[in-house]
Amino acid sequence: VIAPLLRDGGGPVKPRTWFGYLPLWSEFVPLQPFTGKVDWPGVAGNVGAGLVIGMREALGGIVSASLVFSTAYEPELSRMFPFGIGMMWYSTSMGALWYALFGRLQYCYGTAQDVIGILQAVVLSAAADELASQGQSHKIPATAVAIIGLSAVLTGVCSIAMGKLGVGKLALLFPSPVTSGFLGAIGFVILRSSLQTASGVKFDYFYPVDVAAFCGPSSLAQVGLQVATVAFLRVGPRALDRLFPASAAVEKLGGVVCQLLPLLAFHVAAFAAGISMERLTQEGWVYPREGAGPSVLAHWTAFSVADVDVPCLLGSLPQMPALVLMAVLCTTTGALTVSDRFPRGPDGDPAPMEVLDFDRELTTVGVSSVLLGLTAGTLTFHTFTSIQLRLDGGTHRIAVLAVALFVFGAFASGVPFGHYVPKWYLSGLFMNTAFHFLKVALLSYRSLPRVTFRGRAGVPGQYVITLSCVLTSVISSPARAIFVGMVLSIGLFLVQSSRTSPVIDVAKGSAVVSRTKRPVWEMRVLRQEGHRILLLYLQGHLFFGSARRLVAVLAAAMASESVQYCVLSFARVPMVDPSAARHLKSAQDKAALGGCRLICCRTNHAVFAALVAAEVISRPHEDLVQHLQGTRWISRPRADSRADSARGRRDSPEAAAKPRPRWSRENTHGLPLKAPDAASAEYSPLPEVAVQPRQRAGSDVGLLPEAAWDAPGPDAFAHETDALDYCDERVVHQYCYEAASSRML
């Protein structure tokens, strides 16, 4: 509804497809504002920014491949690292190309990222261990590729389904403590895997299985170089910024230079010392050259489909939900972060102020993941590097195409990059990533509100959830860490909800008035006896956790014998579960024994159905039923207006006490007294209850038959003022007119 209002009037409109958008020429290349011709300097700036980011993505593909294939201790899986580099480059190039053609943000693109890579590594490691234990190690490579493809297809299908069902935005409701804890869990797994890769020794939990091998000279040398690389990566860019504070080139390329400098220094030192790559391979410092750097066609012919172990492939399905959930969450979070960083679209965007459709983003990325999964690739989604691309000048889709072209060139070149990248260097890169994830998790308490316990600073409950996720990953898996975090989040929510009072306000009948104009003697009685009416405003979801607190508040409110009517307003209550409705029924029965009536008002369809099922509401007023059925304001012909001519000023209590002919009150609006037909209702049929006919409140009280005051009246009204009208009439009749009649007698 709001998005069309935010469009720029008179501009071109982006055509849409079922899986995304179709691009416009103005989004592809910068155009001159008045002539509409191509702005070639702007094109050069976009291409340059895209090539720089493409170089970073190519290096990031090596890191992602190392996370997936180098963190496992199984040799057959580790030897797939060169193939994994090609897979990541192929997926990143195709993901960027797909989003450049069909995505909404003209400067954004999708890549294969580390968070999903480490989850895939956990699944692959379990599958590789199972196949190795069965003596079928030769099936590990093909099965690993099939598992990665299956994860991409499942993630894509789920993303498309969520996007089409319009529930993509629900992923943004994922508890942030669980997200932080999951990142911390991933960080711990990466840290452990990095030490395992650098030392060549398998780790159990967080200690090496073979301590003697870990303390060997070669192992300690590689771990030392790994730690030195991490220190240089974290200190080097800051040192360059201090040395060259005003240099734009240092700001853009400083991080890339610091990443490549340790690798360059190692090869220079190895060349100077006369150490060949063959010797480094024999000593376990680099990966073997065999199978490295597959060509374009070799990527799809390296492994055979016949070697896929189907039972092992199906056995990986129970571990897929956590991976799919995290991928969907990363997609929506990435799209939200990138779009929030730039509130307005760049030049060339036909609707620069349009609100981003997260459901369509899920669909676009989901189709890309399905296609990549079916073609020996892995899933991709929005990357935060898109922010840097736009900051560097990549404002149009030609910059994203430059990123895709650079990465695809590296994939198609056939250069065995994996053979020239030492293990300690890769371990240092993703140890740096692990420190980043752990830092986000362990320092997340800074963004949480401070709590105190008995005058001392305490630990927020949300931070406990984050730490629990990290600790769970130490002794178990990241998937179980997510489960533990969700359980703790739900428990914390229930505890906090049960501590929150469901009653937002309480008012006495002497302090609030209905919409009926009354004579002075009735107002005087209501001021004196209005405390017999209580109006309670409820809030929030009433469930088993908050029901007991609500019952306790009701018991305290109706403890006084003078309270005869307790009106509950459900205007701010979206839902009442069966447990809470049962507690309300018990409170209603106890109140009736003490002479107090419980009256409900302002209920929605769900609340009304729950209260009717629990028999809290058994005689709703006709106005409430018509309001819920959507027929309250339908005009109908008036039956008779003689009741209007019979209206007059209400007599005083003494005059009302005199004998007079009695007559029954007519319907004020001339509407039929039966409930409207459910078949003609706009909403779903309501539960079958006895509908109380509409009566005109606030007039001709003394003209009602005496039996009418003894009959049970409605127990649910459409509005608080209707309930107050009803209760005020009862109080006025009892303490004004009946009292006057008693004095007359």
Residue pairs with C-beta under 8 A, 6 or more apart in sequence:
2 355
3 354
3 355
3 357
6 351
6 353
6 354
6 355
7 13
7 350
7 351
7 353
7 354
8 350
8 351
8 352
8 353
11 350
11 351
12 24
12 26
12 350
13 350
13 351
14 21
14 22
14 23
14 24
14 104
14 350
14 351
15 21
15 22
16 22
16 360
17 102
18 363
19 102
19 160
19 363
19 364
19 366
19 367
20 102
20 103
20 104
20 360
20 363
20 364
20 367
21 102
21 103
21 104
21 360
21 364
22 102
23 100
23 101
23 102
23 106
23 397
24 348
24 350
25 31
26 348
26 349
26 350
27 106
27 348
27 349
27 350
27 396
27 397
28 106
28 348
28 396
28 397
28 398
29 38
29 39
29 42
29 43
29 46
29 396
29 398
30 38
30 39
30 42
30 43
30 46
30 347
30 348
30 395
30 396
31 37
31 38
31 39
31 347
31 348
32 38
32 39
33 347
42 395
42 396
43 398
45 393
46 393
46 394
46 395
46 396
46 398
46 399
46 402
47 398
47 399
47 402
48 393
49 389
49 392
49 393
49 394
49 399
49 402
50 389
50 394
50 398
50 399
50 400
50 401
50 402
50 403
50 405
50 406
51 402
51 403
51 406
52 252
52 253
52 256
52 392
53 385
53 388
53 389
53 392
53 394
53 399
53 403
54 402
54 403
54 404
54 405
54 406
54 407
55 256
55 406
56 255
56 256
56 385
57 92
57 96
57 111
57 385
57 403
57 406
57 407
58 89
58 406
58 407
58 410
59 256
59 259
59 260
60 92
60 111
61 85
61 88
61 89
61 92
61 112
61 407
61 410
62 85
62 88
62 417
62 418
62 421
62 426
62 429
63 114
63 426
63 429
63 430
63 433
64 84
64 88
64 112
64 113
64 114
64 117
65 81
65 84
65 85
65 87
65 88
65 117
65 418
66 81
66 84
66 197
66 426
66 427
66 429
66 430
67 114
67 117
67 118
67 121
67 190
67 193
67 430
68 84
68 88
68 117
68 118
68 120
68 121
68 124
68 148
69 77
69 78
69 80
69 81
69 83
69 84
69 121
69 124
69 144
70 78
70 81
70 193
70 197
70 287
70 423
70 426
71 118
71 121
71 125
71 190
71 193
71 194
71 196
71 197
72 78
72 121
72 124
72 125
72 128
73 125
73 196
73 202
74 125
74 128
74 129
74 132
74 137
74 140
76 128
76 132
76 137
76 138
76 140
76 141
77 124
77 125
77 128
77 140
77 141
77 144
78 287
79 141
79 287
79 288
79 290
79 291
80 141
80 144
80 291
81 287
81 418
82 287
82 291
82 292
82 293
82 294
82 416
82 417
82 418
82 419
83 141
83 291
83 294
83 299
83 302
84 418
85 293
85 417
85 418
86 293
86 294
86 299
86 411
87 145
87 148
87 299
87 376
87 377
87 378
88 112
88 378
89 407
89 408
89 410
89 411
90 299
90 376
90 377
90 408
90 411
91 111
91 112
91 372
91 377
91 378
91 379
91 380
92 111
92 112
92 380
92 404
92 407
93 404
93 405
93 407
93 408
93 411
94 368
94 371
94 372
94 377
94 380
94 404
94 408
95 109
95 110
95 111
95 112
95 368
95 372
95 380
96 109
96 110
96 111
96 400
96 401
96 403
96 404
96 407
97 400
97 401
97 404
97 408
98 110
98 364
98 367
98 368
98 371
99 108
99 109
99 110
99 364
99 365
99 368
99 400
100 109
100 397
100 400
100 401
100 404
102 364
102 367
103 109
103 110
103 361
103 364
104 356
104 357
104 360
104 361
104 364
105 335
105 338
105 339
105 345
105 356
105 386
106 345
106 346
106 348
106 349
106 395
106 396
106 397
106 400
107 346
107 386
107 389
107 390
107 394
107 395
107 396
107 397
107 399
107 400
108 335
108 338
108 382
108 386
108 400
109 382
109 383
109 386
109 389
109 400
109 403
109 404
110 365
110 368
110 380
110 381
110 382
110 383
111 380
111 381
111 383
111 385
112 378
112 379
112 380
113 330
113 380
113 381
113 383
114 186
114 190
114 430
114 433
115 183
115 186
115 326
115 330
116 151
116 323
116 326
116 327
116 330
116 378
116 379
117 378
118 186
118 189
118 190
118 193
118 478
119 186
119 322
119 323
119 326
119 478
119 479
120 147
120 148
120 151
120 323
120 378
121 193
122 189
122 319
122 477
122 478
122 479
123 147
123 151
123 316
123 319
123 320
123 323
124 144
124 147
124 148
126 316
126 319
127 140
127 143
127 144
127 147
127 312
127 313
127 315
127 316
128 140
128 144
130 312
130 315
131 137
131 139
131 140
131 143
131 309
131 312
132 140
136 309
138 307
139 307
139 308
139 309
139 312
141 302
141 303
141 307
142 303
142 304
142 305
142 306
142 307
142 308
142 309
143 307
143 308
143 309
143 312
143 313
145 303
145 308
145 376
146 305
146 308
146 313
147 313
147 316
148 373
148 378
149 373
149 374
149 376
149 377
149 378
150 313
150 316
150 317
150 320
150 373
151 320
151 323
151 324
151 373
151 378
151 379
152 369
152 370
152 372
152 373
152 377
152 378
152 379
153 369
153 370
153 373
153 374
154 320
154 324
155 323
155 324
155 327
155 328
155 366
155 369
155 373
155 379
156 365
156 366
156 367
156 368
156 369
156 370
156 371
156 372
156 373
156 379
157 366
157 370
158 324
158 328
158 366
159 327
159 328
159 331
159 362
159 363
159 365
159 366
159 369
160 362
160 363
160 366
160 367
160 370
162 168
162 170
162 171
162 328
162 359
162 362
163 359
163 360
163 361
163 362
163 363
163 366
164 359
164 363
166 359
167 359
168 328
168 332
168 358
168 359
168 361
168 362
169 332
169 358
169 359
171 328
171 329
171 331
171 332
171 333
171 358
172 332
172 333
172 336
172 358
174 329
175 462
175 465
175 485
175 486
175 489
176 462
177 444
177 462
177 463
177 465
177 466
177 485
177 489
178 465
178 466
178 469
178 482
178 485
178 486
178 489
179 329
179 333
180 440
180 441
180 444
180 466
180 469
181 441
181 465
181 466
181 467
181 468
181 469
181 470
181 481
181 485
182 326
182 469
182 478
182 481
182 482
182 485
183 437
183 440
183 441
184 437
184 438
184 440
184 441
184 442
184 466
184 467
184 469
184 470
184 473
185 441
185 469
185 470
185 472
185 473
185 478
185 481
185 482
186 437
186 473
186 478
187 433
187 434
187 435
187 436
187 437
187 438
187 440
187 441
187 470
188 206
188 434
188 438
188 470
188 473
188 474
189 473
189 478
190 430
190 431
190 433
190 434
190 437
191 431
191 434
191 435
191 438
192 203
192 205
192 206
193 203
193 430
194 226
194 427
194 428
194 430
194 431
194 434
195 203
195 208
195 223
195 226
195 427
195 431
196 202
196 203
197 423
197 426
197 427
198 219
198 222
198 223
198 225
198 226
198 423
198 424
198 427
198 428
199 208
199 213
199 214
199 219
199 220
199 222
199 223
200 213
200 218
200 219
200 222
200 284
200 423
201 208
201 209
201 210
201 213
201 214
201 219
202 208
202 209
202 210
203 209
205 474
205 475
206 474
208 214
213 219
214 220
218 283
218 284
218 285
222 285
222 422
222 423
222 424
222 427
223 424
225 262
225 266
225 422
225 424
225 425
225 428
226 424
226 425
226 427
226 428
226 431
227 428
227 431
228 262
228 428
229 262
229 424
229 425
229 428
229 429
229 431
229 432
230 428
230 431
230 432
230 435
232 258
232 261
232 262
233 258
233 259
233 262
233 428
233 429
233 432
234 432
234 435
236 254
236 258
236 261
237 254
237 255
237 258
240 250
240 254
240 257
240 258
241 250
241 251
241 254
243 250
244 250
252 392
259 429
262 425
262 428
263 421
263 422
263 425
266 422
266 425
267 420
270 280
277 286
277 289
277 419
277 420
280 286
280 422
281 287
281 288
281 289
281 419
284 423
285 422
285 423
285 424
286 419
286 420
286 421
286 422
286 423
287 418
287 419
287 421
287 423
288 419
289 416
289 419
291 302
292 416
292 417
292 418
292 419
293 413
293 414
293 415
293 416
293 417
293 418
293 419
294 302
294 414
295 412
295 414
296 411
296 412
299 376
299 411
300 375
300 376
319 477
319 479
321 479
322 478
322 479
322 482
322 483
323 479
325 482
326 482
327 369
327 379
327 381
328 362
330 381
330 382
331 361
331 362
331 365
331 381
331 382
332 358
332 361
332 362
334 381
334 382
334 383
334 384
335 356
335 358
335 361
335 382
336 356
336 358
337 384
337 387
338 382
338 384
338 386
338 387
339 356
341 387
342 387
342 390
343 353
344 352
344 353
345 351
345 352
345 353
345 354
346 352
346 390
346 395
346 396
347 395
347 396
348 395
348 396
361 382
365 380
365 381
365 382
368 380
369 379
369 380
369 381
371 377
372 378
372 379
372 380
373 379
389 399
389 400
389 403
393 399
394 400
394 402
410 417
438 470
441 466
441 469
441 470
442 466
442 470
444 462
444 463
444 466
445 459
445 460
445 463
448 460
448 462
448 463
449 460
450 457
450 460
451 457
451 458
451 459
451 460
451 461
452 458
461 492
461 495
461 496
462 492
464 488
465 485
465 488
465 489
465 492
466 485
468 484
468 485
468 488
469 481
469 482
469 484
469 485
470 481
472 480
472 481
472 484
472 485
473 480
473 481
494 545
495 545
497 540
497 541
497 543
497 545
497 546
498 545
498 546
498 548
498 549
499 549
500 540
500 546
500 549
501 549
501 553
502 538
502 539
502 540
502 542
502 546
502 549
502 550
502 553
502 573
503 536
503 537
503 538
503 539
503 550
503 553
504 537
504 538
504 539
504 572
505 536
505 537
506 534
506 535
506 536
506 537
506 557
507 534
507 535
507 537
508 530
508 531
508 533
508 534
508 535
509 526
509 529
509 530
509 531
509 532
509 533
509 534
509 535
509 565
509 724
509 727
509 728
509 731
510 526
510 527
510 528
510 529
510 530
510 531
510 533
511 530
512 535
512 724
513 526
513 724
514 697
514 698
514 721
514 722
514 724
514 725
514 728
515 721
515 725
516 697
516 698
516 699
516 725
516 728
517 698
518 526
518 698
518 728
518 732
519 649
519 650
519 652
521 652
521 653
521 736
522 650
522 732
522 736
525 731
525 732
525 735
525 736
526 728
526 731
526 732
528 735
529 731
529 735
530 728
530 731
531 562
531 563
532 562
532 563
532 564
532 565
532 731
533 563
533 564
533 565
533 567
533 724
533 727
533 728
533 731
534 557
534 558
534 563
534 565
534 566
534 567
535 567
535 569
535 720
535 723
535 724
536 553
536 554
536 557
536 566
536 567
536 568
536 569
537 569
537 571
537 572
538 550
538 568
538 569
538 570
538 572
538 573
539 572
539 573
540 546
540 572
540 573
541 573
541 574
541 575
541 576
541 577
542 550
542 573
542 575
542 576
542 577
542 580
542 581
542 584
543 575
543 576
543 577
543 579
543 580
544 577
544 579
544 580
546 580
547 579
547 580
547 583
547 584
548 583
550 580
550 583
550 584
551 583
551 584
551 586
551 587
554 566
554 587
554 591
554 598
555 587
555 590
557 563
557 566
558 566
558 591
558 594
558 596
561 594
561 595
563 596
564 595
564 596
564 597
564 727
564 730
564 731
565 596
565 597
565 599
565 727
565 730
565 731
566 591
566 596
566 597
566 598
566 599
567 599
567 600
567 601
567 720
567 723
567 724
567 727
568 598
568 599
568 600
568 601
569 601
569 602
569 720
570 576
570 600
570 601
570 602
570 603
570 604
570 607
571 602
571 720
573 603
573 604
573 607
574 604
574 606
574 607
575 606
575 607
575 610
576 584
576 606
576 607
576 610
576 611
577 610
578 610
578 613
578 614
580 610
581 610
581 611
581 613
581 614
581 616
582 614
584 598
584 611
584 614
584 616
585 614
585 615
585 616
587 598
588 598
588 616
591 597
591 598
592 598
597 715
598 616
598 715
599 714
599 715
599 716
599 717
599 723
599 726
599 727
600 611
600 616
600 617
600 715
600 716
600 717
601 624
601 716
601 717
601 718
601 719
601 720
601 722
601 723
602 718
602 719
602 720
603 611
603 617
603 624
603 628
603 716
604 628
605 628
605 683
605 684
605 686
608 617
608 620
608 624
608 628
608 686
608 687
608 716
609 686
609 687
611 617
611 716
612 618
612 620
612 686
612 687
612 689
613 687
616 715
617 689
617 715
617 716
618 689
618 690
618 715
619 689
619 690
619 691
619 692
619 712
619 713
619 714
619 715
619 716
620 689
620 691
620 692
620 714
620 715
620 716
620 717
621 691
621 692
621 694
621 714
621 716
621 717
621 718
621 722
622 671
622 673
622 675
622 691
622 692
622 693
622 694
623 632
623 694
623 717
623 718
623 719
623 722
624 714
624 716
624 717
624 718
625 675
625 676
625 686
625 689
625 691
626 632
626 675
626 676
627 718
628 683
628 686
629 676
629 678
629 681
629 682
629 683
629 686
630 681
630 682
630 683
631 676
631 680
631 681
631 682
632 718
636 670
636 671
636 672
637 670
638 669
638 670
639 667
639 670
640 666
640 670
641 670
642 666
643 665
643 666
643 667
643 668
643 696
647 699
647 700
650 656
650 699
650 700
650 701
650 702
651 702
653 736
653 737
653 739
653 740
654 740
654 744
656 701
656 702
656 737
656 740
657 737
657 740
657 741
657 744
660 702
660 703
662 703
662 704
662 705
663 703
664 704
664 705
664 708
665 695
665 696
665 700
665 703
665 704
666 696
667 673
667 693
667 694
667 695
667 696
668 694
668 695
668 696
669 694
671 694
673 693
673 694
674 691
675 691
678 685
678 686
692 713
692 714
697 722
697 725
697 726
697 728
697 729
698 725
698 728
698 729
701 729
701 732
701 733
701 737
702 737
709 730
709 733
713 726
713 730
714 726
717 723
717 726
